[in-house]
Amino acid sequence: MDFISTRRLSKPLCASEAILKGLADDGGLYVPSEFPSMVHLDMRNISSYPEFAFEVLAPFFKEDKYLNNEDIAAICMDAFNFPVPLVQNNELQSTLELFHGPTAAFKDFGARFLASTMEKLIQKQNRKLTILVATSGDTGGAVAAAFHGKKGIDVKVLYPKGRVSARQQKQLTVWGDNISAYEVDGTFDDCQKMVKDAFMDKELSEKWGLSSANSINLGRLLPQTVYYVYSSYLYKALYGKNPSFIIPSGNVGNSCGAYWAFTMGAPIDSVILAVNANTTIPDYLESGEYKPRQSIATLANAMDVGAPSNMERLFDLYGDIDLFRKMVKSWSVDDETIKSTIKETYENENYIICPHTACAQRVRLDHFKDSPTIVVSTAHPAKFETIVEPLIGKTVEIPENLKELLNKESHFISVGKDYHEIF
Ligand SMILES: *Cc1c(COP(=O)(O)O)cnc(C)c1O
């Protein structure tokens, strides 16, 4: 299958090539030239999540230059080695828990699929790669965990000193081996600039085989379609109805996966974006004018995005504002309401949610109380214990996967703001 740039000025590539490339030469993002249909899927013939993932993903790699079906099956087995439970809250309402991976957030799906795919690809091409990633917290942890131990790939993670939480820092610095963590004496923007400068340095970039793993990479998007196809089929089999998904959104990579699943014919009623006080998308729906902006800091900090990087993919699907309004619904939830929703959900349902999930939960309670909905839970509440614990008045139990990681020793290298210091 061909993947084309949203800007249509770069030549089409197969999935493997698009994954290794990241951003297209014309500055656009890769999208499938056509969407495979999933209407034939029969849950009864499938026994495990990795098997299901293979069924969804294999068509995207049809006639791929480097990876065959056997490779894709092996990648799915390796990447999706943790549970993906759909928890029932009441008769019509469920929660899809995407936080059972090694770093307890949904980014594990994309990062692990990307890491396994890249490892396979460079083995076949007999070359080496260096992944360079700047992080304000969560992404770097998922990427470091996913690439740890991958052969032929080194990872350099840059994070701003004093600006990531203690638990986030652990997730960046405990790995060792092929993962190096750099604590930059500066801001997240400084870290991003160092990465950008390193990529611009053609000689260095060639020598180290620099590559990125950020959220616009096709290799992170594709696996984020799988759990929407999977859970909508599961929901339909259990309750006989097509669910709507309510998704805590920032860069809209996760929700783009849901729109792709919808386009592929999965039994989905609608897709709803819950955002925090960063209201770029609800404002666009209201005014019809798209105005990206600086982000503002909120309690749901992984969604603090003012210029969502995957919007270009949503515009590619639903460019016309009337169509966009028909397909995309979005509500904003402020910090005070995030807090009261965490409290209310614990008191009423005895269920503890993270600040990101709380945005989606609020949208459900306010607008979809009597509809078949799946709230997408993007992180384990134990990752945000300093916010959640005072609200519910008790400690959040740390899941095993996270506990193991928090007990390991940290290693990092302190650097200034010059990218030469990390090579
Ligand atoms: C990254 C992240 C989000 C936002 O996902 P996008 O794909 O950027 O929309 C939501 N919740 C958590 C916990 C995250 O880490």
The ligand as an ORCA input file, in Angstrom:
! r2SCAN-3c Opt
* xyz 0 1
  C       0.022     12.111     25.063
  C      -1.123     11.956     25.989
  C      -2.421     12.413     25.656
  C      -2.705     13.143     24.369
  O      -2.632     12.308     23.244
  P      -2.504     12.947     21.790
  O      -2.268     11.814     20.871
  O      -1.359     13.905     21.837
  O      -3.804     13.639     21.511
  C      -3.448     12.190     26.551
  N      -3.226     11.582     27.736
  C      -2.009     11.131     28.087
  C      -1.838     10.488     29.410
  C      -0.915     11.289     27.240
  O       0.299     10.858     27.609
*
